[in-house]
Amino acid sequence: MASKRYRLEWLKLLLGLVVLGSYLSWSVVERRLSVEAQEYKRLTAQTQIVDNYLNDQLAAISRVLNIVRNNIPDWRAANDSMAHANHEMEEYLKALTDVRNLSVYDRNGTVIASSQPELLHKNYQHRAYFQTTLNDPSPDTLHIGEPMLAVTGLYVFMVTKRIVDENGEFDGVVLASVDPLRFRTTLASVNYADDMWSALAHSKGKQLLMIPEQEGQRGKNLAQPGSFFTRHIESGRDTNLLTGTVYATGEKRVMALRTIRPSGLYLDEPLILAVGRDLDAVYKDWKRFALTRLIFFILISLVSCFLMYRVQRSKRRTEKAKRASAALIQQQNEQLNALNEELRKLAMHDALTGVANRRSFDERFELEWRRCRRETLPLAVVMIDIDYFKAFNDHYGHVIGDQCLQSVAQQLQQYSARGSDFVARFGGEEFICLLPNTDFDQAAQYAESLRLAIEQLNIPHASSEVSGRLTISLGFAVCIPGNDSASTELIVKADECLYRAKAGGRNQAVGVDGCGAPG
Ligand SMILES: Nc1nc2c(ncn2[C@@H]2O[C@H](COP(=O)(O)OP(=O)(O)OP(=O)(O)O)[C@@H](O)[C@H]2O)c(=O)[nH]1
């Protein structure tokens, strides 16, 4: 029962810990989702900033290229070897912060005008950007050339537009050479944490710039299987939030990727922007949060289990002590009861002969007196005295005398076989028998049977004057009990009869019925 209660307590504790654990787990998951959502939101916002900036820049470049293209007929007509054109393009260049030079190529790829005079008359027909522009019939397309290593050792990319003559035929290329390093400040401005970097790549995969700059990153081809770049391109979406390993650096990152494709411009190849954070850094605080929750949970579990164990152990000990003391009390009670019983027996029995003592007789006599009075039944009292017992003692000694008393008592007890008959030692060598519901004749018969029974014991009594063996004299009285004072009278009468039996020669029984004379 107790162990069931203890098990129930453990079950309750376990249930409490499960609830607490669930709550803590939920709070940890919820915190992670919130961190994730917040980080994704911020990263997306950062790419938007760069997108806006590049939109403006590309739109400005497109507008300037259009202006240059529109001015070409006038510049040609001026017949000053495009000196005026070079000068104007230098002025336009000042408005374009990200552009290193503006040039005009004729249909054969030779520079006929440029903001950078040393490029004049050089031929770039073999360049991919020239060929791409040549092969695209649309004059509205803004061509974004693949990044290429410039003579300066820096990666640049060419933004070009096709020039057409009055017949719509290809007549050259207007070009802006864009220096991606000029985007450095903008890219750096979106890196709001130390672990961040942002990067810009051409849609064919070549990386233009990574901020903060890392060795060997510029010009790297990102179009590799499984790279963030490839996953973004393959998704077909303009924006993506991806986590995984960065192809270019091998770091674990969360990256926001965006295709830069300004509306209103007809770009043949967009730019791809990536802004990302180190995953460990993003979840650093969250990990600490999760760890503290875990430690808290483990501590609570350990402490509560330990306390439960201690409390139950102490309860068990108390219960055990209680049980032990209850058993002890019970044992002591039993001993006490046995002792009381012993005392009661001692108090009510004669120590030498084992039959009831005088006190016990008095109680019993009173009880039987009342009962017989109530039921109007006769009650007989027989007084028994051993003949010449003093002489017996003198002759055989007191030890044999005691044994003799025991034998007589036993014999009397045996001959008082009725359940209601009662034998007691009255004092010294005197015994008394109480016989309820016994009339005079029955009492006389009983007294005689006792006398004979003692005779039959055949106890030698060499000093007896009536016989060679032990004999007894008996006096009995019988009456139907009346008032209480008559009870003493009944015993007195039995004693008187005994006296008469002694006087009459001993070894005989003398009785009296009620208040009549002895018979
Ligand atoms: N051994 C022994 N003797 C006892 C005990 N109680 C009483 N007596 C003896 O019993 C004797 C009684 O003697 P008396 O009263 O003179 O009577 P009696 O010698 O029996 O003579 P009658 O009764 O006249 O036949 C005394 O000597 C007591 O000492 C007892 O417990 N043990």
The ligand as an SDF file (V2000), in Angstrom:
LIG
                    3D

 32 34  0  0  0  0  0  0  0  0999 V2000
    2.0050  -29.2120   56.2420 N   0  0  0  0  0  0  0  0  0  0  0  0
    1.1240  -28.2500   56.4290 C   0  0  0  0  0  0  0  0  0  0  0  0
    0.4550  -28.1650   57.5320 N   0  0  0  0  0  0  0  0  0  0  0  0
   -0.4940  -27.2320   57.7420 C   0  0  0  0  0  0  0  0  0  0  0  0
   -0.7400  -26.2780   56.7490 C   0  0  0  0  0  0  0  0  0  0  0  0
   -1.7360  -25.4430   57.2080 N   0  0  0  0  0  0  0  0  0  0  0  0
   -2.0740  -25.8730   58.4500 C   0  0  0  0  0  0  0  0  0  0  0  0
   -1.3380  -26.9570   58.7870 N   0  0  0  0  0  0  0  0  0  0  0  0
   -1.3660  -27.6560   59.9900 C   0  0  0  0  0  0  0  0  0  0  0  0
   -2.5730  -28.2620   60.1900 O   0  0  0  0  0  0  0  0  0  0  0  0
   -2.6770  -28.5070   61.5500 C   0  0  0  0  0  0  0  0  0  0  0  0
   -4.0780  -28.3300   62.0490 C   0  0  0  0  0  0  0  0  0  0  0  0
   -4.1420  -28.8580   63.3380 O   0  0  0  0  0  0  0  0  0  0  0  0
   -5.4200  -28.7210   64.2340 P   0  0  0  0  0  0  0  0  0  0  0  0
   -6.1540  -27.5160   63.8860 O   0  0  0  0  0  0  0  0  0  0  0  0
   -4.9260  -28.7620   65.6100 O   0  0  0  0  0  0  0  0  0  0  0  0
   -6.2770  -29.9620   63.9400 O   0  0  0  0  0  0  0  0  0  0  0  0
   -5.9730  -31.4570   63.7530 P   0  0  0  0  0  0  0  0  0  0  0  0
   -4.6040  -31.7420   64.1890 O   0  0  0  0  0  0  0  0  0  0  0  0
   -6.1460  -31.7360   62.2680 O   0  0  0  0  0  0  0  0  0  0  0  0
   -7.0070  -32.1530   64.5520 O   0  0  0  0  0  0  0  0  0  0  0  0
   -8.5130  -32.2370   64.2200 P   0  0  0  0  0  0  0  0  0  0  0  0
   -8.8280  -31.1980   63.1740 O   0  0  0  0  0  0  0  0  0  0  0  0
   -9.2020  -31.9610   65.4710 O   0  0  0  0  0  0  0  0  0  0  0  0
   -8.6830  -33.6130   63.6880 O   0  0  0  0  0  0  0  0  0  0  0  0
   -1.6850  -27.5760   62.2240 C   0  0  0  0  0  0  0  0  0  0  0  0
   -0.6560  -28.3430   62.8240 O   0  0  0  0  0  0  0  0  0  0  0  0
   -1.1480  -26.7320   61.1160 C   0  0  0  0  0  0  0  0  0  0  0  0
    0.2060  -26.4250   61.3350 O   0  0  0  0  0  0  0  0  0  0  0  0
    0.0200  -26.3330   55.5730 C   0  0  0  0  0  0  0  0  0  0  0  0
   -0.1090  -25.5150   54.6310 O   0  0  0  0  0  0  0  0  0  0  0  0
    0.9210  -27.3550   55.4700 N   0  0  0  0  0  0  0  0  0  0  0  0
  1  2  1  0
  2  3  2  0
  2 32  1  0
  3  4  1  0
  4  5  2  0
  4  8  1  0
  5  6  1  0
  5 30  1  0
  6  7  2  0
  7  8  1  0
  8  9  1  0
  9 10  1  0
  9 28  1  0
 10 11  1  0
 11 12  1  0
 11 26  1  0
 12 13  1  0
 13 14  1  0
 14 15  2  0
 14 16  1  0
 14 17  1  0
 17 18  1  0
 18 19  2  0
 18 20  1  0
 18 21  1  0
 21 22  1  0
 22 23  2  0
 22 24  1  0
 22 25  1  0
 26 27  1  0
 26 28  1  0
 28 29  1  0
 30 31  2  0
 30 32  1  0
M  END
$$$$
